Amino acid sequence: MRLGETGRMSGTIYADLRCLQDANYRVRGIGRHVAALMRARERSLFSSWKMVGLLDPAWPELPPECASLVEEVTYSVNPSIGEASAVFIDWTPMTHDLRFNLRFQNHPAFFRAAVVYDFIPLDWPGYLPNLADRIYFISKLARLKTFDLYCPISEYTAWRLAELLGVPQDRIRVTGASVRQSVYELRERLRIAPSPNGAEKEPYLVMVTATDSRKNPEVAVQAVRRLNLLYGGCIRLKIIGHYDYSDAYKASLFRMAGHKEGAGFLEFCPAIPDEELVALLAGAMATVVPSHIEGFSLPVVEAAVCGCPVVASSCAAHLELVEQPEALFPSHDPVALSERLEALLNDSDLRARLVADQAGLGEKFHEDLVGKRFWAALEGTVGKRGPAVTLVEGKKRTLAFFSPYPPDESAAASYTAMAMKAGKGLFQADLFSDSKRPLEFEGVFRDACGTSAAALLDKRYDAILSVLGNCSSCIRGLEIFERFGGPCILHDVGFAQIYFERFGPDEFPKFAGHLLGRSVSKEEVQSWLEQRVQPPSLFLERVIQRASPLMVHSATQQALLKKQYGVHAHLLPCCPTVHFDSEDLAADNRRDTRERLGISPDAFLIASFGAVSKANGADSSILAVELLRSWKIPAELYFAGNADSYEREVDRIARLFDVAERVHYGGGLQGEAAQRDFLIGADAAVQLQTHGFGKPPREVTNCVSAALPAVATHDAAKSCEAPSFVSVVPDKFSPLQVAEQLATIWEAQIERDSLGGARNAYLRTHNFDVYAERLVEILGIA
């Protein structure tokens, strides 16, 4: 454990808050118990800890009154593991999708605590009607066995826990269930003094129930009907609960009562506020709790708080609370219940005695005391265990990368390969990728498997990192990231293309329309993809919501995300992916390279790197060459990149402007070797990124790495933090502006050696060694 400034333990508590997102649980006993336990933290030694609430983005937003119970909420369930103490609390381990908490339930860095309510689905017929349901429940039981501390709400639940899972007693602390503070406050505020005959002249009974057969409302209706037949129909039964009872459910009970709605003793009071609940309980002759089975029974205790005697079925959980034989009955026997109620109706002393005997329940399960028991149990067991994981000095951390990888040509792939290679001294890397992997990087990473959630089950990983770009090779990684979140390196800050490829042309407009809150046509989508019109959204909402931490490669991207989404993204350096030593860039080697390429030493060799397309300014580059030739500058343009899909257009434009002999493209100019040759042999480069959203192009950083003068768009140069030998044209440029900057480079006759100082200064801060160090620092695992 870590000590804070006051000498008390400190650390982080991760708490699954889905039960408070779900309105069906938030207003029921489970949600109220959880909220009460969270309020009690402020009165415990864990008040100095940071509590992080884990939310599911597919569920409703957490209400403000629930969000105020934690210091932070997050949609990421894939945190990095530092050296600080960490506790994971699952408030409802048997209720919701168990995959949500994979990272927490499997990593030894977390002390895992579970609040356990009951095993009713296993113990009562009807809950698990088919094989699939039974298998799923058993899988939840198996997962429950991995926890370090169990806080059941009753001795009965504790006994079943030990019996089913073999959990030792020293890992079990029974807390009881919380009765919320408001019930006590309302009881005092209303100053309702219960009388032996009830608060109303006409006696009535209360039952709290749900549309659940095990709650057994039928026996209560039958018993009260019998009682009314004996006493002339003067005793009402009010059924209350936080439910909208269906017409069918109510009709079945009215048939059993023998009257229509509003025409007899049976009355429904659904979803009443606490003020009305307290008043009804305080004025009732008794509260009837006829359940066949319970894990606890809040109605018993709430009634006791309000001074209302309880008559309950003799199930195991009730026997812990109700000790008076005259207040118990077999759940299947309406006659026995009727006799218990008849005795209360006729014997005011019996009623007063039950009120007095059951009064102690109210204090025993006040939320303050239940909360104190819970946090004391956690304090004692967490303190005894000590740090779950201690980093041995000199031992490298282990990272899992969900990422494309070379020979995939995306920036995400090349950056991942370079970062893992540079980080060998800092961390062990495992790669989860659907890309083909060459073996020359053997020893740099462990080839784990294809892209899957399997990494979240692995106990070795200190961080599981998603590397995402706006390309098809990132689709599977994006799907997993959207489910679990976590650390994310974002290469692009516009995701229209990847979502289009993921959903397809028919579904993407629906997805975009849902995101934008309006209808979107296929034609509008096409104009976004072709960049005729800038998309109205970056389509990063799902990523932003789950990224923790979020990392980008330029201050421009960082500022854009801050403006668009109000989030802070950490900055990793943009880096060249092609490296040179001084011999590579020496004049004689450059001369030899040009000779090997068959390029005249008198030519003004202009290279353009990357995919050849209109979006990368290929048209303007060709027109700039035509202008340069007209100015008597011997310009030769080489497209050193993939031109397969744009060859016809390049050829058409070059012939149209009579420079076909001066514009070169094709298969022989593709590949890493050609890229390296032209970075060495060229006199200038032209990199015209027409839509970048602050993405630093590898092609520009590689020109800096080669000390090659270049012309780039403003966004590209700024995002790369390029030195001054990268000339700038506006993002909306003309061929003339490009030609003028290239002409300036030609006229300056710059010696590459003279740029070495600026190049070296750039590379000192923009390299993958710095990148790897910054990465582990941001992840908090340095």
C-alpha positions as a printed Julia matrix, in Angstrom:
782×3 Matrix{Float64}:
   0.0     0.0     0.0
   1.05    3.58   -0.6
   0.94    6.13    2.23
  -0.53    9.56    1.6
   0.53   12.85    3.21
  -1.47   12.03    6.34
   0.17    8.63    6.71
  -3.01    6.86    5.6
  -3.24    4.34    2.81
  -3.85    5.79   -0.62
  -4.41    4.38   -4.05
  -7.14    3.97   -6.65
 -10.45    2.16   -6.4
 -12.09    1.07   -9.64
 -15.81    0.43   -9.19
 -18.21   -1.1   -11.71
 -21.14    1.35  -11.79
 -23.36   -0.34  -14.35
 -25.95   -1.06  -11.67
 -26.33    2.72  -11.24
 -26.53    3.32  -15.0
 -29.37    0.8   -15.19
 -32.6     2.42  -13.99
 -34.05   -1.02  -13.23
 -31.4    -1.52  -10.55
 -30.66    2.05   -9.48
 -33.99    2.52   -7.65
 -34.12   -1.02   -6.27
 -32.43   -2.48   -3.24
 -29.22   -3.27   -5.13
 -28.73    0.27   -6.43
 -29.59    1.83   -3.09
 -27.24   -0.51   -1.25
 -24.39    0.36   -3.64
 -25.01    4.1    -3.38
 -25.06    3.85    0.42
 -21.77    1.95    0.5
 -20.18    4.55   -1.76
 -21.4     7.38    0.48
 -19.9     5.62    3.49
 -16.42    5.69    1.94
 -16.02    9.3     3.05
 -16.19    8.11    6.66
 -13.58    5.37    6.15
  -9.82    5.18    5.73
 -10.45    4.97    2.0
 -11.65    8.58    1.86
  -8.19    9.61    0.66
  -8.28    7.12   -2.22
  -9.37    8.09   -5.7
 -12.5     6.21   -6.78
 -12.98    5.75  -10.52
 -16.42    4.68  -11.71
 -16.45    2.26  -14.66
 -19.26    2.88  -17.13
 -20.57    1.14  -20.23
 -20.97    3.57  -23.18
 -23.88    1.51  -24.53
 -25.91    2.25  -21.39
 -27.67    5.42  -20.2
 -25.65    8.28  -18.8
 -24.91    8.11  -15.07
 -27.19   10.51  -13.14
 -25.36   13.44  -11.5
 -26.25   12.3    -7.98
 -24.49    9.0    -8.69
 -21.54   10.56  -10.51
 -20.91   12.76   -7.45
 -20.06    9.63   -5.42
 -16.78    9.14   -7.31
 -13.85   11.36   -8.2
 -13.83   10.3   -11.83
 -15.88    8.28  -14.3
 -14.45    6.46  -17.3
 -15.63    4.34  -20.18
 -12.24    2.61  -20.31
 -12.07   -0.78  -18.64
  -8.5    -1.39  -19.77
  -6.23    0.68  -17.5
  -2.45    0.72  -17.48
  -0.98   -0.96  -14.43
   1.43    1.19  -12.43
   3.02    0.52   -9.06
   0.27    2.26   -7.09
  -2.16    0.18   -5.06
  -5.42   -0.55   -6.82
  -8.71   -2.09   -5.7
 -11.47   -3.3    -7.97
 -14.99   -3.52   -6.56
 -17.7    -5.35   -8.45
 -20.97   -4.25   -6.89
 -23.04   -6.75   -8.94
 -20.8    -9.65   -9.98
 -23.63  -12.02  -10.92
 -25.83   -9.54  -12.75
 -24.27   -7.95  -15.84
 -22.05   -9.01  -18.76
 -18.95  -10.54  -17.17
 -16.7    -9.66  -20.13
 -16.86   -6.01  -19.12
 -14.36   -6.5   -16.29
 -11.91   -8.93  -17.91
  -8.88   -6.73  -17.24
  -9.65   -6.28  -13.55
 -10.65   -9.8   -12.73
  -7.52  -11.34  -14.25
  -4.62   -9.04  -13.4
  -2.89   -9.63  -10.04
  -2.27   -5.89   -9.58
  -5.87   -5.5    -8.43
  -7.29   -6.49   -5.08
 -10.75   -7.72   -6.08
 -13.78   -7.3    -3.83
 -17.31   -8.48   -4.65
 -20.63   -7.66   -3.06
 -22.71  -10.84   -3.19
 -26.5   -10.75   -2.97
 -27.81  -14.24   -3.6
 -27.75  -17.31   -5.83
 -31.48  -17.32   -6.48
 -31.21  -18.07  -10.23
 -29.51  -21.34   -9.31
 -31.66  -22.09   -6.29
 -35.13  -21.27   -7.58
 -36.77  -22.77  -10.68
 -37.55  -20.66  -13.73
 -34.56  -18.32  -13.8
 -32.34  -20.52  -15.99
 -34.81  -22.06  -18.44
 -32.35  -23.37  -21.03
 -28.86  -24.81  -21.34
 -27.31  -21.56  -22.58
 -28.61  -19.66  -19.54
 -27.29  -22.32  -17.19
 -23.85  -22.34  -18.82
 -23.66  -18.55  -18.64
 -24.6   -18.54  -14.96
 -22.0   -21.21  -14.19
 -19.38  -19.1   -15.99
 -20.28  -16.21  -13.7
 -19.83  -18.5   -10.71
 -16.41  -19.54  -11.99
 -15.43  -15.91  -12.46
 -16.71  -15.07   -8.95
 -14.2   -17.52   -7.53
 -11.31  -15.23   -8.59
 -12.11  -12.5    -6.04
 -10.05  -11.8    -2.93
 -12.84  -10.54   -0.64
 -16.54  -11.3    -0.57
 -19.11   -9.13    1.19
 -22.41  -11.01    1.16
 -25.5    -9.24    2.43
 -26.62  -12.09    4.71
 -25.35  -15.14    6.57
 -27.49  -17.26    4.3
 -25.79  -15.88    1.18
 -22.4   -16.36    2.86
 -23.24  -19.99    3.57
 -24.29  -20.6    -0.05
 -21.13  -18.86   -1.29
 -18.91  -21.13    0.77
 -20.92  -24.2    -0.19
 -20.94  -23.49   -3.94
 -17.41  -22.17   -4.44
 -15.47  -23.44   -1.45
 -14.52  -19.89   -0.45
 -12.67  -19.92    2.91
 -14.27  -18.04    5.78
 -11.37  -15.6     6.14
 -12.29  -14.11    2.75
 -15.96  -13.59    3.65
 -17.32  -10.59    5.59
 -21.1   -10.38    6.02
 -22.23   -6.74    5.92
 -26.0    -6.88    5.68
 -27.9    -4.63    3.27
 -28.18   -0.87    3.69
 -31.33    0.99    4.61
 -30.78    4.44    3.17
 -30.39    7.46    5.41
 -33.44    9.18    3.9
 -35.81    6.61    5.41
 -34.57    7.46    8.92
 -34.65   11.19    8.23
 -38.19   11.09    6.88
 -39.3     8.99    9.82
 -38.07   11.68   12.19
 -39.18   14.61   10.06
 -42.73   13.36    9.7
 -42.79   12.51   13.41
 -45.17    9.68   12.83
 -45.72    7.93   16.14
 -47.1     4.45   15.41
 -50.12    3.44   17.42
 -51.04   -0.16   18.3
 -53.99   -0.05   15.9
 -52.21    1.68   13.0
 -52.31    5.28   11.86
 -55.56    5.02    9.86
 -58.99    4.29   11.32
 -59.45    1.52    8.79
 -56.61   -1.01    9.13
 -54.47   -1.87    6.14
 -51.54   -4.09    5.35
 -48.53   -3.35    3.16
 -46.57   -5.63    0.88
 -43.49   -4.61   -1.13
 -43.14   -6.78   -4.21
 -42.07   -7.1    -7.83
 -43.31   -8.92  -10.9
 -41.36  -11.99   -9.86
 -43.03  -15.27   -8.92
 -40.68  -15.97   -6.01
 -41.97  -12.81   -4.29
 -45.17  -14.82   -3.84
 -47.8   -12.05   -3.73
 -50.52  -14.65   -4.31
 -50.31  -16.04   -0.78
 -50.69  -12.54    0.69
 -53.76  -11.82   -1.47
 -55.32  -15.15   -0.53
 -54.65  -14.61    3.18
 -56.08  -11.07    3.22
 -59.14  -12.19    1.23
 -59.76  -14.89    3.85
 -59.33  -12.31    6.6
 -61.85   -9.98    4.96
 -64.36  -12.77    4.59
 -64.06  -13.33    8.34
 -64.28   -9.62    9.26
 -66.61   -8.16    6.7
 -64.18   -6.76    4.12
 -62.57   -3.95    6.14
 -58.83   -4.73    5.78
 -56.97   -3.45    2.73
 -53.75   -4.76    1.19
 -51.53   -2.14   -0.46
 -48.93   -3.53   -2.84
 -46.05   -1.12   -3.36
 -42.75   -1.21   -5.25
 -40.67    0.66   -7.81
 -42.37   -0.96  -10.79
 -44.97   -0.27  -13.4
 -47.08   -3.35  -12.91
 -48.46   -4.77  -16.14
 -52.19   -5.06  -16.72
 -51.88   -8.84  -16.92
 -50.02   -9.02  -13.59
 -52.59   -6.84  -11.83
 -55.52   -8.65  -13.43
 -54.29  -12.01  -12.15
 -54.09  -10.71   -8.58
 -57.47   -8.99   -8.79
 -58.98  -12.29   -9.94
 -57.42  -13.95   -6.92
 -58.76  -11.15   -4.68
 -62.25  -11.74   -6.09
 -62.94   -8.15   -7.2
 -62.18   -5.65   -9.93
 -59.68   -2.81   -9.61
 -60.99   -0.12   -7.28
 -63.85   -2.31   -6.01
 -62.28   -4.15   -3.08
 -59.43   -4.54   -0.63
 -56.52   -4.87   -3.08
 -54.73   -1.66   -4.08
 -51.56   -0.99   -6.1
 -49.19    1.87   -5.2
 -46.36    1.66   -7.75
 -43.2     3.8    -7.79
 -44.12    5.9    -4.78
 -41.63    8.44   -3.34
 -39.87    7.81   -0.05
 -42.14   10.26    1.8
 -45.2     8.22    0.89
 -43.44    4.92    1.56
 -42.48    5.96    5.09
 -46.0     7.25    5.79
 -47.61    4.03    4.51
 -45.31    1.8     6.54
 -45.71    3.82    9.71
 -49.49    3.71    9.46
 -49.9     0.05    8.5
 -51.18   -2.69   10.77
 -48.3    -4.84    9.48
 -45.97   -5.4     6.56
 -46.3    -8.8     4.89
 -43.19  -10.32    3.27
 -44.22  -13.71    1.81
 -41.21  -14.46   -0.48
 -40.28  -18.07   -1.16
 -36.58  -17.14   -1.2
 -34.48  -14.0    -0.62
 -30.85  -13.06   -0.28
 -31.76  -10.45    2.33
 -35.06   -8.58    2.71
 -35.03   -4.81    2.8
 -38.83   -4.52    3.27
 -38.44   -6.27    6.63
 -35.9    -3.75    7.88
 -37.56   -0.68    6.34
 -40.8    -1.59    8.04
 -38.99   -1.99   11.37
 -37.41    1.47   10.94
 -40.88    2.96   10.5
 -42.31    1.16   13.55
 -44.38   -1.29   11.53
 -44.46   -4.95   12.66
 -43.39   -7.51   10.06
 -44.93  -10.86    9.31
 -42.57  -12.81    7.05
 -42.19  -16.18    5.43
 -39.78  -18.59    7.07
 -37.16  -18.61    4.29
 -33.53  -18.68    5.4
 -32.82  -14.96    4.89
 -35.92  -13.98    6.9
 -34.99  -16.23    9.8
 -31.86  -14.09   10.29
 -34.01  -10.97   10.66
 -37.28  -12.07   12.23
 -36.77  -14.05   15.42
 -40.37  -14.05   16.71
 -42.23  -17.34   15.93
 -45.57  -15.52   15.96
 -44.33  -13.33   13.03
 -43.3   -16.25   10.79
 -45.27  -18.52    8.46
 -44.55  -21.09    5.68
 -44.46  -19.27    2.34
 -46.85  -21.75    0.73
 -49.56  -21.49    3.43
 -52.09  -18.6     3.13
 -54.1   -19.95    6.06
 -51.08  -19.72    8.38
 -50.45  -16.16    7.21
 -54.1   -15.27    7.7
 -53.95  -16.58   11.27
 -50.82  -14.5    12.03
 -52.54  -11.39   10.7
 -55.75  -12.14   12.54
 -53.82  -12.37   15.81
 -52.29   -8.94   15.18
 -55.69   -7.47   14.34
 -57.2    -8.71   17.59
 -54.27   -8.31   19.97
 -52.85   -4.79   20.28
 -50.32   -5.99   22.85
 -48.93   -8.53   20.38
 -48.54   -5.82   17.77
 -46.79   -3.51   20.23
 -44.51   -6.34   21.34
 -43.51   -7.15   17.75
 -42.8    -3.48   17.07
 -40.53   -3.33   20.12
 -38.82   -6.67   19.46
 -38.1    -5.82   15.81
 -37.02   -2.22   16.43
 -33.35   -3.19   16.74
 -33.23   -4.15   13.07
 -33.41   -0.51   12.07
 -30.18    0.44   13.8
 -28.33   -2.7    12.8
 -28.77   -2.03    9.09
 -28.49    1.75    8.97
 -26.4     2.63    5.92
 -23.69    4.11    8.15
 -23.16    0.84   10.01
 -23.4    -1.37    6.93
 -20.98    0.92    5.12
 -18.62    0.87    8.08
 -18.63   -2.93    8.05
 -17.9    -3.02    4.31
 -15.01   -0.56    4.3
 -13.52   -2.02    7.5
 -13.54   -5.45    5.84
 -11.81   -4.01    2.79
  -9.29   -2.14    4.9
  -8.36   -5.21    6.9
  -7.92   -7.53    3.94
  -6.24   -5.07    1.57
  -3.82   -4.02    4.29
  -2.86   -7.61    5.06
  -2.27   -8.48    1.45
   0.04   -5.54    0.73
   1.01   -4.55   -2.82
  -0.33   -7.09   -5.27
   2.42   -6.46   -7.77
   5.86   -5.08   -7.03
   8.09   -4.05   -9.92
  11.5    -5.63   -9.5
  14.26   -3.09  -10.15
  15.63   -3.51  -13.64
  12.77   -5.74  -14.78
  11.15   -4.6   -18.0
   7.44   -3.95  -18.22
   5.33   -5.94  -20.67
   3.11   -4.22  -23.23
   0.58   -5.66  -25.62
   0.05   -3.82  -28.91
  -3.18   -4.08  -30.89
  -1.8    -2.71  -34.14
  -1.22   -3.21  -37.85
   2.34   -4.14  -38.67
   4.59   -4.12  -41.76
   4.28   -5.16  -44.54
   1.06   -3.19  -43.99
   1.97    0.25  -45.32
   0.01    2.41  -42.88
   1.66    4.9   -40.55
   0.23    2.94  -37.64
   2.12   -0.15  -38.81
   5.49    1.49  -39.34
   5.36    3.52  -36.11
   4.52    0.39  -34.13
   7.44   -1.53  -35.61
   9.86    1.31  -34.92
   8.56    1.98  -31.41
   8.83   -1.67  -30.38
  12.34   -1.91  -31.74
  13.47    1.29  -29.98
  11.76    0.28  -26.73
  13.53   -3.07  -26.33
  15.43   -1.78  -23.32
  12.29   -0.4   -21.66
   9.61   -3.01  -22.25
   8.84   -6.43  -23.64
   6.31   -6.13  -26.46
   3.67   -8.61  -27.59
   1.96   -7.99  -30.91
  -1.71   -8.77  -31.55
  -2.23   -8.12  -35.24
  -3.97   -9.45  -38.32
  -1.11   -8.16  -40.51
   1.51  -10.49  -41.92
   4.69  -10.27  -39.85
   8.21  -10.76  -41.23
  10.74  -12.54  -39.02
  13.51   -9.94  -39.16
  12.09   -8.35  -36.04
  12.4   -11.61  -34.11
  13.5   -10.76  -30.58
  11.83   -7.33  -30.74
   8.36   -8.64  -29.93
   6.5   -11.84  -29.23
   4.06  -12.71  -31.98
   1.02  -13.3   -29.79
  -1.89  -13.93  -32.15
  -4.36  -12.16  -34.37
  -6.27   -9.16  -33.11
  -8.5   -10.4   -30.29
  -9.51   -9.64  -26.72
  -7.3   -12.48  -25.46
  -4.75   -9.97  -24.18
  -7.19   -8.82  -21.5
  -7.05  -12.29  -19.95
  -3.25  -12.26  -19.75
  -1.87  -11.42  -16.29
   1.51  -10.28  -17.59
   0.55   -7.05  -19.31
   1.2    -3.74  -17.63
  -0.58   -1.97  -20.48
  -2.65   -3.08  -23.47
  -2.28   -0.47  -26.17
  -4.51    0.17  -29.2
  -2.84    1.77  -32.21
  -5.53    3.21  -34.46
  -5.52    4.9   -37.84
  -8.08    5.78  -40.49
  -7.39    2.62  -42.51
  -8.92   -0.8   -43.07
  -6.08   -2.61  -41.26
  -7.26   -1.0   -37.99
 -10.91   -2.11  -38.2
 -10.67   -5.15  -35.93
  -8.54   -3.25  -33.41
 -11.11   -0.44  -33.39
 -13.92   -2.9   -32.67
 -12.08   -4.29  -29.64
 -11.11   -0.81  -28.49
 -14.73    0.34  -28.62
 -15.61   -2.51  -26.26
 -12.82   -2.14  -23.69
 -11.09    1.2   -24.28
  -7.74    1.89  -22.66
  -4.49    3.48  -23.84
  -4.8     4.62  -27.44
  -2.33    6.02  -29.96
  -4.35    7.89  -32.56
  -2.59    8.35  -35.89
  -5.45   10.18  -37.6
  -8.05   12.54  -36.19
 -10.61   11.88  -38.9
 -12.24    8.42  -39.03
 -14.78    8.66  -41.83
 -12.92    6.19  -44.05
 -12.45    3.43  -41.48
 -16.09    3.55  -40.39
 -17.18    3.54  -44.03
 -15.14    0.4   -44.64
 -16.37   -1.14  -41.42
 -20.1    -0.54  -41.93
 -20.23   -0.51  -45.73
 -21.95    1.93  -48.11
 -25.47    1.06  -46.97
 -25.0     1.16  -43.19
 -22.46    3.99  -42.88
 -24.98    6.77  -43.76
 -27.23    5.43  -40.97
 -24.29    5.43  -38.55
 -23.31    8.97  -39.58
 -26.91   10.14  -39.37
 -27.28    8.78  -35.85
 -24.06   10.53  -34.85
 -25.02   13.86  -36.45
 -28.69   13.76  -35.51
 -29.91   14.19  -39.09
 -30.34   12.18  -42.28
 -27.21   11.61  -44.37
 -27.25   10.61  -48.04
 -24.83    8.3   -49.84
 -23.85   11.19  -52.09
 -22.91   13.32  -49.08
 -20.8    10.48  -47.71
 -19.02   10.1   -51.04
 -18.14   13.79  -51.08
 -16.59   13.42  -47.61
 -14.5    10.44  -48.65
 -13.25   12.17  -51.77
 -12.63   15.34  -49.71
 -14.76   17.48  -52.0
 -16.47   18.56  -48.78
 -14.99   18.43  -45.3
 -16.96   16.0   -43.1
 -19.11   17.69  -40.41
 -17.63   15.35  -37.81
 -14.28   13.75  -37.13
 -16.19   10.51  -36.31
 -14.02   10.05  -33.22
 -16.77   10.19  -30.61
 -16.52    6.49  -29.74
 -12.73    6.64  -29.54
 -12.59    9.79  -27.42
 -15.1     8.32  -24.99
 -13.01    5.24  -24.23
  -9.39    6.39  -24.63
  -7.39    6.58  -21.4
  -4.84    7.93  -21.99
  -5.22    9.32  -25.49
  -2.02    9.98  -27.47
  -1.4    11.82  -30.75
   1.67   12.82  -32.77
   1.3    16.56  -33.27
   0.36   19.68  -31.34
  -2.05   20.47  -34.2
  -3.95   17.23  -33.58
  -3.82   17.92  -29.86
  -5.36   21.38  -30.29
  -8.02   20.1   -32.71
  -9.19   17.41  -30.27
  -9.26   19.95  -27.45
 -11.4    22.31  -29.53
 -13.71   19.63  -30.95
 -14.17   17.39  -27.91
 -12.7    19.24  -24.94
 -10.23   16.43  -24.2
  -6.53   16.52  -23.49
  -4.39   14.26  -25.66
  -0.83   13.45  -24.68
   1.84   14.24  -27.23
   4.2    11.66  -28.7
   6.9    12.91  -31.09
   6.46   12.44  -34.81
   9.49   10.59  -36.12
  11.15    9.71  -39.41
  10.75    6.07  -40.37
  13.75    6.09  -42.74
  17.16    6.71  -41.22
  20.52    7.74  -42.67
  24.06    8.1   -41.44
  26.5    10.73  -42.64
  28.0     8.41  -45.3
  24.55    7.86  -46.83
  24.13   11.59  -47.37
  27.67   12.32  -48.52
  28.02   14.01  -51.92
  29.76   11.06  -53.56
  27.06    8.62  -52.43
  24.35   10.95  -53.72
  26.18   11.17  -57.05
  26.5     7.38  -57.25
  22.82    6.92  -56.41
  21.7     9.27  -59.18
  24.0     7.55  -61.65
  22.55    4.16  -60.69
  19.03    5.55  -61.15
  20.01    6.89  -64.59
  19.37   10.5   -63.67
  21.52   13.26  -65.14
  23.59   15.22  -62.64
  22.28   18.42  -64.32
  18.59   17.58  -63.73
  16.62   19.28  -60.97
  15.36   16.03  -59.45
  12.07   16.5   -57.58
  10.7    13.51  -55.67
   7.21   13.0   -54.29
   6.73   10.2   -51.78
   3.74    8.16  -50.73
   0.58    7.16  -52.57
   0.06    9.04  -55.84
  -3.36   10.67  -55.82
  -5.22   13.91  -56.23
  -5.54   14.07  -52.43
  -1.73   14.15  -52.21
  -1.41   16.95  -54.76
  -0.21   14.88  -57.72
  -2.02   17.13  -60.23
  -0.48   20.33  -58.86
   2.97   18.76  -58.73
   2.76   17.94  -62.45
   1.59   21.45  -63.32
   4.41   22.9   -61.18
   6.92   20.94  -63.28
   5.4    22.43  -66.44
   5.89   25.92  -64.97
   9.45   25.16  -63.89
  10.33   23.89  -67.37
   8.87   27.06  -68.86
  11.24   29.02  -66.57
  14.18   27.07  -68.02
  14.63   25.0   -64.87
  15.45   21.36  -65.83
  12.85   19.83  -63.51
  12.23   16.07  -63.46
   9.43   14.74  -61.26
   9.57   11.2   -59.83
   6.6     9.76  -57.95
   8.32    7.35  -55.54
   5.21    5.59  -54.35
   2.22    3.51  -55.33
   0.59    5.01  -58.43
  -1.42    1.97  -59.51
  -4.87    3.5   -59.11
  -3.88    6.91  -60.49
  -1.5     6.08  -63.37
  -3.97    6.92  -66.13
  -4.72   10.32  -64.62
  -1.03   11.11  -64.12
  -0.36   10.16  -67.73
  -3.33   12.21  -68.99
  -2.33   15.37  -67.15
   1.36   15.04  -68.03
   0.54   14.66  -71.73
  -1.99   17.47  -71.6
   0.69   19.87  -70.34
   3.43   18.38  -72.54
   5.65   17.15  -69.69
   5.08   13.4   -70.1
   8.8    12.87  -70.64
   9.56   14.7   -67.39
   7.07   12.94  -65.09
   8.03    9.44  -63.96
   5.95    6.84  -62.13
   5.34    3.13  -62.09
   6.26   -0.17  -60.47
  10.01    0.4   -60.53
   9.58    3.47  -58.29
   7.65    1.69  -55.55
   8.97    0.08  -52.4
  11.32    0.94  -49.56
  14.5     0.73  -51.64
  13.19    3.24  -54.2
  12.03    5.56  -51.44
  15.46    5.5   -49.84
  17.26    6.06  -53.14
  15.2     9.13  -53.99
  15.51   10.59  -50.49
  19.28   10.42  -51.03
  19.46   11.37  -54.71
  16.77   14.08  -55.05
  17.42   17.83  -55.07
  14.0    18.62  -53.63
  10.79   16.96  -52.54
   7.18   18.03  -52.91
   4.64   16.78  -50.36
   1.2    18.3   -50.81
  -1.17   16.89  -48.2
  -4.54   18.39  -49.1
  -6.36   17.15  -45.98
  -4.39   16.22  -42.91
  -6.25   17.3   -39.76
  -2.84   17.84  -38.21
  -1.44   14.42  -39.08
   2.36   14.6   -39.47
   3.17   12.87  -42.8
   5.98   10.32  -42.6
   7.12   11.56  -46.0
   7.91   15.03  -44.6
   9.77   13.73  -41.55
  11.73   11.39  -43.81
  12.77   14.36  -45.96
  14.05   16.04  -42.8
  15.89   12.83  -41.88
  17.62   12.98  -45.28
  18.31   16.75  -45.05
  16.33   17.04  -48.29
  14.8    20.48  -49.03
  11.06   20.04  -49.47
   7.89   21.92  -50.26
   4.95   20.97  -48.03
   1.54   22.3   -47.14
   1.26   24.46  -44.04
  -0.64   21.82  -42.03
   1.88   19.12  -42.88
   4.96   21.21  -42.08
   3.48   22.55  -38.85
   2.33   19.14  -37.65
   5.83   17.75  -38.26
   7.48   20.73  -36.53
   9.63   20.82  -39.64
  12.82   22.91  -39.77
  13.18   25.88  -42.1
  14.53   23.93  -45.07
  10.98   22.63  -45.51
   9.3    25.41  -47.5
   5.6    26.02  -46.94
   2.65   26.61  -49.27
  -0.94   27.26  -48.11
  -3.17   24.27  -47.45
  -5.29   25.46  -50.38
  -2.37   25.93  -52.78
  -2.0    26.6   -56.47
   0.53   25.02  -58.86
   2.15   28.44  -59.19
   2.8    28.66  -55.45
   4.35   25.19  -55.49
   6.51   26.02  -58.52
   7.72   29.26  -56.94
   8.93   27.47  -53.8
  10.65   24.79  -55.87
  12.29   27.48  -58.01
  13.62   29.12  -54.86
  15.23   25.82  -53.83
  16.74   25.45  -57.32
  18.14   28.96  -57.3
  19.64   28.59  -53.82
  21.71   25.57  -54.95
  21.72   24.38  -51.35
  24.45   21.96  -50.36
  22.91   19.12  -48.34
  25.86   19.22  -45.94
  24.88   22.72  -44.86
  21.54   21.4   -43.57
  23.18   18.85  -41.28
  22.94   21.04  -38.17
  19.21   21.64  -38.52
  18.69   17.97  -39.39
  20.6    16.73  -36.34
  18.8    19.14  -34.0
  15.47   17.81  -35.29
  16.47   14.18  -34.91
  17.57   14.67  -31.31
  13.94   15.19  -30.3
  12.12   13.36  -33.1
  13.32    9.77  -32.84
  11.89    6.5   -31.63
  14.13    6.28  -28.57
  12.49    9.45  -27.28
   9.16    8.06  -28.5
   9.5     4.86  -26.44
  10.57    6.77  -23.32
   7.65    9.16  -23.67
   5.25    6.27  -24.23
   6.06    4.5   -20.95
   5.97    7.84  -19.16
   2.44    8.6   -20.43
   1.3     5.06  -19.59
   2.56    5.57  -16.03
   4.73    2.46  -16.1
   8.16    4.07  -16.36
